[in-house]
């Protein structure tokens, strides 16, 4: 076979056979097929689609491109959570220690920033010294010691996805269901889990813009995961505004620590409690969701979840002094040279917030990458003062931005202001969690 022949076949709308998909994925993983040819295939598939058989083959090839772990030495149920990505989504940093404190083992392999959404790894690496590149032996040892470990994809775990994940981001082929399903399940099922909780987001800050798209993706994920013997539940959650108040890398980590210290007001804390509770139910620790929610809240209020997070940080090489910097919620400030207040020029109600644009602004200010080798400014971020439905007067703060690069100040603050729409009447607010599959 030749890559160009298979690219041409998919470009012309034909389905690839299992051995043809295997040829592409195995060849790319072994560096026998270059980025430019795989990029062409990604775009051809994105434009022409993939059927169920192609998608199943893609999942299996990516899953078995590396090791598939087992954790028989750990008696606790092994459950992970995956989010399809959104602006301000730092739930993993909260729910991993909460679930672990409640008796769930959480082997979590996370990703980096993708398009306009931040990545859990980038947020964790804002903690000085925190290592997300553990070896598999270190990963398993951390799981045994802490009950949770948060790492990136290793060369042994789904190496095909590790390569494709970055290439999808740089070729505008992220929001394609078969790629998303294969990417998620290849690394999640390789972790050695018994069950999976999925947070599938919809709205203008999500990759799936409509509830119909999100529902279709969630159903595809649930069906594929269950067909491989994993207990699975999916939540459809609203991403028409940033989750929580902070957007950035270090600032989102700090906000997660605030929740672990007991700040349980707001949409971010609400979603964290629900996801952690669902992990307990999927893991079989209880069949009662309300009981699971109470256990999650108790783990936070008792300090057990924060202590668990401190253990994880220390074992993975991080400096836990950052945790102590958030002793009093709201009494810390990002470490940047400059900050600006973006104020409203209108009175009324926040009727619309272009969430993906907020995410892009922070990425463009240094929190994300344009090229794979680009450095990240971990400290740049913003605080959302005004969320959907809030009443606003002229001169009221909408957003405070924290930054180090003055050259982009005028352009990016103008983009933030443009992302807000102020109306005469309060909008109808949608629930945070719309459905559970």
C-alpha positions in Angstrom: 0.0 0.0 0.0 0.9 3.6 -0.5 -0.3 6.4 1.8 -1.2 8.7 -1.2 -3.4 6.0 -2.6 -5.4 5.7 0.6 -5.6 9.5 0.9 -7.0 9.6 -2.6 -9.5 6.9 -1.8 -10.8 8.7 1.2 -10.7 12.1 -0.6 -13.0 10.6 -3.2 -15.5 9.4 -0.5 -14.8 5.7 -0.3 -14.6 3.7 2.9 -11.2 2.3 3.9 -10.9 -1.4 4.7 -9.6 -2.4 8.2 -6.2 -3.4 6.8 -5.9 0.0 5.1 -6.6 1.9 8.3 -4.2 -0.4 10.1 -1.5 0.4 7.5 -2.0 4.2 8.0 -2.1 4.2 11.9 0.8 1.7 12.3 2.9 3.4 9.7 2.4 6.8 11.2 3.1 5.5 14.7 6.4 4.0 13.5 7.3 7.3 11.8 7.1 5.6 8.4 4.4 8.0 7.2 5.2 11.7 7.6 3.0 14.4 9.2 2.1 16.0 5.9 0.5 12.8 4.6 -1.3 12.0 7.8 -2.5 15.6 7.9 -3.9 15.1 4.4 -5.7 11.9 5.5 -7.2 13.6 8.6 -8.6 16.4 6.4 -10.0 13.9 3.8 -11.7 11.9 6.5 -13.0 15.0 8.2 -14.6 16.2 4.9 -15.8 12.8 3.6 -16.7 11.0 6.9 -16.0 7.6 8.3 -18.6 4.8 8.8 -19.0 2.6 11.9 -16.6 -0.1 10.8 -13.9 2.4 10.0 -14.4 4.1 13.4 -14.3 0.8 15.3 -11.1 -0.2 13.4 -9.6 3.2 14.2 -10.3 2.8 17.9 -8.8 -0.7 18.1 -5.7 0.3 16.1 -5.1 3.3 18.3 -5.8 1.4 21.5 -3.5 -1.5 20.7 -0.8 0.7 19.2 0.8 0.5 22.7 0.4 -1.2 26.1 -3.0 -1.9 27.7 -2.6 -1.8 31.5 -4.0 -3.9 34.2 -4.1 -3.1 38.0 -5.1 -6.4 39.5 -3.0 -5.5 42.6 -5.4 -2.7 43.5 -8.7 -3.9 45.0 -10.6 -0.6 44.6 -12.7 0.0 41.5 -10.7 1.8 38.7 -12.8 4.6 37.2 -11.7 7.7 35.1 -13.4 10.8 33.8 -13.0 12.4 30.5 -14.2 15.8 29.3 -14.5 16.7 25.6 -13.0 20.1 26.4 -14.2 23.5 27.2 -13.1 26.9 28.4 -12.4 27.0 32.1 -12.8 23.3 32.5 -10.4 22.2 35.3 -12.7 19.5 36.9 -10.0 16.8 36.7 -7.9 18.6 39.2 -10.8 18.4 41.7 -12.5 15.2 41.0 -9.4 12.9 40.9 -8.5 13.6 44.6 -12.2 13.7 45.7 -13.0 10.3 44.1 -9.7 8.9 45.4 -10.5 10.1 48.9 -13.9 8.3 48.6 -12.4 5.0 47.6 -12.2 5.1 43.8 -8.9 4.4 42.1 -8.4 7.1 39.4 -5.8 6.2 36.7 -6.1 9.5 34.7 -4.3 10.1 31.4 -5.0 13.6 30.3 -4.2 15.9 27.3 -2.9 19.3 26.5 -4.6 22.4 25.2 -6.6 21.7 22.1 -7.8 24.6 19.9 -9.5 27.1 22.2 -9.8 24.8 25.2 -7.1 24.4 27.9 -5.4 21.1 28.7 -5.3 19.5 32.2 -1.6 18.7 31.7 -0.7 22.4 31.1 -2.7 23.4 34.2 -1.0 20.8 36.4 2.5 21.7 35.0 1.8 25.3 36.3 2.6 23.7 39.7 6.4 24.0 40.0 8.1 20.6 39.5 4.9 18.7 38.8 5.7 15.8 36.5 3.1 14.5 34.1 5.6 12.4 32.2 5.8 9.5 34.6 7.0 6.2 33.4 4.4 3.4 33.5 6.2 1.9 36.6 5.9 5.3 38.3 2.3 5.7 37.2 1.4 2.3 38.8 3.4 3.1 42.0 1.6 6.5 42.3 -1.8 4.8 41.9 -1.0 2.3 44.6 0.3 5.0 47.0 -2.2 7.7 46.4 -5.2 6.1 44.7 -4.9 8.5 41.8 -2.3 9.6 39.3 -2.6 12.3 36.6 -0.2 11.9 33.7 0.1 12.5 30.0 0.3 10.0 27.3 3.5 8.0 27.4 5.3 6.4 24.5 3.8 3.1 25.7 0.2 4.2 26.1 -1.8 4.7 22.8 1.3 6.2 21.0 -0.8 6.6 17.9 -3.2 9.0 19.7 -0.3 10.9 21.3 0.9 11.8 17.8 -2.5 12.3 16.2 -3.8 14.5 19.1 -1.3 17.2 18.4 -1.7 17.0 14.6 -5.5 17.3 14.8 -5.1 20.5 16.8 -2.8 22.0 14.1 -4.8 20.9 11.1 -8.3 22.1 12.2 -9.7 18.5 12.3 -10.5 18.5 16.1 -14.4 18.5 16.0 -14.9 15.2 14.1 -16.8 12.5 16.0 -14.8 9.4 14.9 -11.5 11.1 15.7 -12.8 12.3 19.1 -14.2 8.9 20.0 -11.0 7.0 18.9 -8.8 9.6 20.7 -10.7 9.4 24.0 -11.3 5.7 24.2 -7.8 4.6 23.0 -6.1 6.2 25.9 -8.9 5.8 28.5 -9.3 2.0 27.8 -5.6 1.6 27.9 -5.4 2.9 31.4 -6.8 -0.4 32.9 -10.2 1.0 34.0 -13.4 -0.7 35.0 -15.6 2.2 34.2 -15.7 5.7 32.6 -17.6 8.9 33.3 -17.9 11.2 30.3 -18.5 15.0 30.3 -19.7 15.8 26.8 -20.0 19.5 26.4 -22.2 21.5 24.0 -22.5 25.2 23.2 -20.4 28.0 21.7 -17.4 27.2 23.9 -17.5 23.4 23.1 -16.3 21.5 20.0 -19.9 20.2 19.7 -21.9 23.4 19.2 -25.4 21.9 19.4 -27.1 19.6 21.9 -27.8 17.3 19.0 -24.1 17.0 18.0 -23.2 16.4 21.7 -25.8 13.8 22.2 -24.7 11.9 19.1 -21.1 12.0 20.3 -22.0 10.9 23.8 -24.1 8.0 22.5 -21.2 6.9 20.2 -18.8 7.0 23.1 -21.1 5.2 25.5 -21.9 2.5 23.0 -18.3 1.9 22.0 -17.1 1.9 25.6 -19.8 -0.5 26.8 -19.1 -2.8 23.9 -15.6 -3.2 25.3 -17.0 -4.2 28.7 -16.7 -0.9 30.6 -19.5 0.6 32.8 -20.0 4.0 31.2 -22.2 7.1 31.8 -22.2 10.4 29.9 -23.3 13.8 31.1 -24.3 16.5 28.5 -23.1 19.8 30.0 -23.5 23.4 29.0 -20.5 25.3 27.6 -22.2 28.6 26.6 -20.0 30.4 29.1 -16.7 29.6 30.8 -16.9 27.1 33.6 -16.1 28.8 36.9 -14.6 32.3 37.1 -11.0 31.8 36.0 -9.5 30.9 32.5 -5.8 30.2 32.1 -3.4 27.6 33.3 -2.1 28.5 36.8 -5.3 30.5 37.6 -7.5 27.5 36.9 -5.3 25.3 39.1 -5.7 27.8 41.8 -9.5 27.9 41.4 -9.5 24.1 41.6 -7.6 24.3 44.9 -10.2 26.8 46.2 -12.9 24.2 45.6 -10.8 21.6 47.4 -10.5 24.0 50.3 -14.3 24.2 50.5 -15.5 26.9 48.1 -18.5 25.0 46.9 -20.6 27.8 45.3 -21.0 28.2 41.6 -21.2 26.0 38.5 -17.7 24.7 38.6 -18.1 23.2 42.1 -21.5 21.9 41.1 -20.1 20.0 38.1 -17.2 18.6 40.2 -19.5 17.2 42.8 -21.7 15.6 40.2 -18.8 14.0 38.2 -17.2 12.6 41.4 -20.5 11.2 42.5 -21.0 9.5 39.1 -17.6 8.0 39.4 -18.5 6.4 42.7 -21.8 5.0 41.2 -20.0 3.7 38.1 -17.4 2.1 40.4 -20.0 0.3 42.4 -19.3 2.0 45.7 -23.0 3.0 46.0 -26.1 2.8 43.8 -27.5 6.0 45.3 -26.4 9.2 43.5 -27.5 11.4 46.3 -25.4 9.4 48.8 -22.5 9.7 46.4 -22.9 13.5 46.2 -22.9 13.7 50.0 -19.7 11.6 50.2 -18.0 13.9 47.7 -19.0 17.0 49.7 -17.9 15.4 52.9 -14.5 14.5 51.5 -13.9 18.2 50.6 -15.3 19.6 53.8 -13.2 17.3 56.0 -10.0 18.2 54.2 -9.5 14.6 53.0 -9.7 15.6 49.3 -7.2 18.4 49.7 -4.8 16.2 51.6 -5.2 13.6 48.8 -4.3 16.3 46.2 -1.3 17.3 48.3 -0.1 13.7 48.3 -0.5 13.4 44.5 1.4 16.7 44.0 4.3 15.6 46.2 4.6 12.1 44.8 4.6 13.5 41.2 7.4 15.9 42.1 5.4 19.1 42.6 5.9 21.9 45.1 2.9 21.9 47.4 3.6 25.5 48.5 1.1 26.5 45.7 -1.6 24.8 47.6 -0.9 26.8 50.7 -1.0 30.0 48.7 -4.8 29.5 48.4 -5.5 29.2 52.2 -8.3 31.8 51.9 -10.3 31.7 48.6 -10.1 34.9 46.7 -7.1 36.2 48.6 -4.5 35.4 46.0 -3.5 37.1 42.7 -1.9 35.7 39.5 1.9 36.2 39.1 2.0 38.5 36.1 3.6 41.9 35.4 0.3 43.6 34.3 -3.4 43.5 34.7 -6.3 45.3 33.1 -9.9 45.7 33.8 -12.3 45.3 30.8 -15.4 47.4 31.6 -18.8 47.5 30.1 -19.8 50.5 27.9 -23.5 49.5 28.2 -26.1 48.9 30.8 -28.4 45.9 30.8 -28.0 42.1 31.2 -25.3 39.8 29.9 -27.3 38.0 27.3 -24.5 36.2 25.3 -20.9 35.3 25.9 -18.8 34.1 23.0 -17.0 31.5 25.0 -14.7 30.0 22.4 -13.4 33.6 21.7 -12.6 34.0 25.4 -10.6 30.8 25.2 -8.8 31.9 22.0 -7.8 35.3 23.6 -6.1 33.5 26.4 -4.4 31.1 24.1 -3.2 34.0 21.8 -1.9 35.8 24.9 0.5 32.9 25.6 -1.5 30.3 27.4 -1.6 27.9 24.4 0.6 26.9 21.4 0.5 27.7 17.8 3.3 25.3 17.0 4.2 22.1 18.9 7.5 23.5 20.2 6.0 26.9 21.5 6.5 27.7 25.2 3.5 28.4 27.4 3.1 31.4 29.7 1.5 29.5 32.6 0.5 32.6 34.5 -1.5 34.5 31.9 -5.2 34.3 32.6 -8.4 36.2 33.2 -11.1 36.4 35.9 -14.8 36.5 34.7 -16.7 39.1 36.8 -19.9 39.1 34.7 -21.6 35.8 33.7 -24.8 35.1 31.7 -27.8 36.8 33.2 -25.9 39.3 35.4 -27.2 42.8 35.6 -24.6 45.3 34.3 -24.2 49.1 34.6 -22.0 51.3 32.4 -18.4 51.0 33.8 -19.0 47.7 35.6 -16.2 45.2 35.3 -16.7 42.3 32.9 -13.3 40.7 33.0 -9.9 41.3 34.7 -7.0 40.1 32.5 -3.5 39.2 33.8 -0.7 39.2 31.3 3.0 39.7 30.6 3.0 40.8 26.9 2.0 44.4 26.5 2.2 44.3 22.7 -1.2 42.4 22.4 -3.0 44.4 25.1 -5.2 46.7 22.9 -6.1 44.0 20.4 -7.0 41.3 22.9 -8.9 43.4 25.4 -11.0 44.7 22.5 -11.7 41.1 21.5 -12.9 40.3 25.0 -15.2 43.3 25.0 -16.6 42.2 21.7 -17.3 38.7 23.1 -19.9 40.1 25.4 -23.4 41.0 24.3 -25.5 43.2 26.7 -29.2 43.0 26.2 -32.2 44.9 27.7 -33.7 41.8 29.3 -32.3 38.9 31.2 -31.8 35.8 29.1 -33.4 32.4 29.8 -30.6 30.5 31.5 -30.1 26.8 30.6 -29.2 24.2 33.2 -25.6 23.2 33.6 -26.3 19.5 33.2 -28.9 18.9 30.5 -29.0 15.1 30.2 -27.4 11.9 31.5 -27.0 9.0 29.2 
